[in-house]
Amino acid sequence: MAAPVTTVYNNAPKHIDDDVDWSADTIKVTLHSSSYTFSATHEFFSSITNELTTANGYTAGGATLGTKSRTVTGAVTAYKAAATTWTPGAAETLTARYAVVRKDTGTPSTSPVLICVLLDSAPADKSASNAAFTLTWDSTDGVFKITAS
């Protein structure tokens, strides 16, 4: 399996500066099928399509990121969180191509999207059968990083 590729949505830095408190806000990650078409111009979760349905260990709406922190090293700010795991049941397979991280306001049209992760740069789907489907964020860069210019 090839490495994941993380892309920051165009408006994410604006939202991070203006209305996202990484440590205090509810930040969620959702899984999406290969039918999702990434666009860097997506700004709110209402623009994001093809989220997986509730099945095979996944719950629609995504999982809340835990143990969040923010570290600043020079001009680089890393937004970190604990690994996120979904567990399919016996004889179940969980398959996704993308993960999308957003601030969850409770309303998709006001929930800013921050990053999109292509789970395999091939691109290919990532699957887990009767085993944990885990997103382990980078230990240095975290879920994502932003470099000030």
C-alpha positions as CSV (number, residue, x, y, z in Angstrom):
1,M,0.0,0.0,0.0
2,A,1.3,3.4,-0.9
3,A,1.6,6.3,1.6
4,P,-1.4,8.5,2.3
5,V,-1.5,12.0,0.8
6,T,-2.8,14.9,2.9
7,T,-4.2,18.1,1.3
8,V,-5.3,21.2,3.1
9,Y,-8.5,22.7,1.7
10,N,-7.9,26.3,0.4
11,N,-10.0,28.0,3.1
12,A,-8.7,25.9,6.1
13,P,-6.0,28.5,7.1
14,K,-8.6,31.2,7.3
15,H,-10.9,29.1,9.5
16,I,-7.9,28.0,11.7
17,D,-7.1,31.7,12.2
18,D,-10.7,32.9,12.7
19,D,-13.0,30.3,14.1
20,V,-11.4,26.9,14.9
21,D,-10.1,26.3,18.4
22,W,-8.2,23.0,17.7
23,S,-8.1,22.0,21.4
24,A,-11.6,23.0,22.5
25,D,-13.8,22.5,19.4
26,T,-15.2,19.2,18.3
27,I,-13.1,18.1,15.4
28,K,-14.3,15.0,13.5
29,V,-13.0,12.7,10.8
30,T,-15.2,11.1,8.3
31,L,-14.6,8.3,5.7
32,H,-15.5,8.6,2.1
33,S,-15.7,6.2,-0.9
34,S,-13.8,6.4,-4.1
35,S,-16.8,8.2,-5.6
36,Y,-15.9,11.4,-3.7
37,T,-14.2,14.0,-6.0
38,F,-11.8,16.1,-4.1
39,S,-11.8,19.9,-4.7
40,A,-9.5,22.2,-2.8
41,T,-12.3,24.8,-3.0
42,H,-14.7,22.9,-0.8
43,E,-15.2,25.0,2.3
44,F,-17.9,23.4,4.4
45,F,-18.9,19.9,5.1
46,S,-22.2,20.3,3.1
47,S,-20.0,20.3,0.0
48,I,-18.4,16.9,0.8
49,T,-20.1,13.9,-0.8
50,N,-20.0,10.1,-0.7
51,E,-19.5,9.7,3.1
52,L,-19.8,6.0,4.1
53,T,-23.1,5.0,5.6
54,T,-23.5,3.5,9.0
55,A,-22.3,-0.1,8.5
56,N,-19.3,-2.4,9.0
57,G,-18.0,-0.6,12.2
58,Y,-18.4,2.9,10.8
59,T,-21.0,5.4,12.0
60,A,-22.1,8.2,9.6
61,G,-21.0,11.6,10.8
62,G,-17.6,10.3,11.7
63,A,-15.5,10.0,14.8
64,T,-14.4,12.7,17.1
65,L,-10.6,13.3,17.3
66,G,-9.2,12.7,20.8
67,T,-6.1,13.9,22.6
68,K,-5.7,17.0,20.4
69,S,-2.8,19.3,20.8
70,R,-1.1,22.0,18.8
71,T,2.7,22.5,18.6
72,V,4.5,25.5,17.1
73,T,8.1,25.1,15.9
74,G,9.3,28.3,14.2
75,A,6.9,29.1,11.4
76,V,5.3,25.6,11.4
77,T,2.2,24.8,13.5
78,A,1.3,21.1,13.7
79,Y,-2.2,20.1,14.7
80,K,-2.1,16.7,16.4
81,A,-4.5,14.1,17.6
82,A,-4.6,10.5,18.8
83,A,-5.1,7.7,16.2
84,T,-8.7,7.2,15.1
85,T,-10.0,3.6,14.9
86,W,-13.2,1.9,13.6
87,T,-13.6,-1.8,14.2
88,P,-15.7,-3.9,11.8
89,G,-17.5,-6.8,13.2
90,A,-17.1,-10.5,12.4
91,A,-17.3,-11.1,8.6
92,E,-17.5,-7.3,8.0
93,T,-15.2,-5.2,5.8
94,L,-14.8,-1.5,6.1
95,T,-13.5,0.2,2.9
96,A,-12.7,3.9,2.2
97,R,-10.6,5.9,-0.1
98,Y,-10.6,9.3,1.6
99,A,-10.8,10.8,5.2
100,V,-12.0,14.3,5.7
101,V,-11.3,16.3,8.9
102,R,-13.6,19.2,9.9
103,K,-14.7,21.3,12.8
104,D,-18.1,20.0,13.6
105,T,-20.6,22.8,14.5
106,G,-23.6,20.4,14.3
107,T,-24.6,22.0,11.0
108,P,-22.9,20.8,7.8
109,S,-23.3,24.2,6.0
110,T,-21.3,25.9,8.9
111,S,-18.8,23.1,9.6
112,P,-15.5,24.1,7.9
113,V,-13.5,21.3,6.3
114,L,-9.8,21.4,7.1
115,I,-8.0,18.5,5.3
116,C,-8.6,15.7,2.9
117,V,-6.5,12.5,3.2
118,L,-6.2,10.2,0.2
119,L,-5.6,7.1,2.2
120,D,-3.4,5.5,-0.5
121,S,-1.5,7.5,-3.1
122,A,-1.9,4.8,-5.8
123,P,-4.9,5.8,-5.4
124,A,-6.5,2.7,-4.0
125,D,-9.1,1.9,-1.4
126,K,-8.0,1.0,2.2
127,S,-9.9,-1.9,3.7
128,A,-10.0,-3.7,7.0
129,S,-11.8,-7.1,7.3
130,N,-12.8,-8.2,10.9
131,A,-9.9,-6.0,12.1
132,A,-9.2,-2.4,13.2
133,F,-9.3,0.3,10.5
134,T,-7.0,2.9,12.0
135,L,-5.8,6.3,10.9
136,T,-2.5,6.9,12.7
137,W,-1.6,10.6,12.3
138,D,2.1,11.5,11.7
139,S,4.0,11.9,15.0
140,T,5.7,15.1,13.9
141,D,3.3,16.8,11.5
142,G,0.2,15.6,13.3
143,V,-3.1,15.5,11.4
144,F,-1.8,18.4,9.4
145,K,0.6,21.3,9.6
146,I,0.5,24.9,8.4
147,T,3.6,26.9,7.6
148,A,3.4,30.6,8.1
149,S,4.7,32.6,5.2
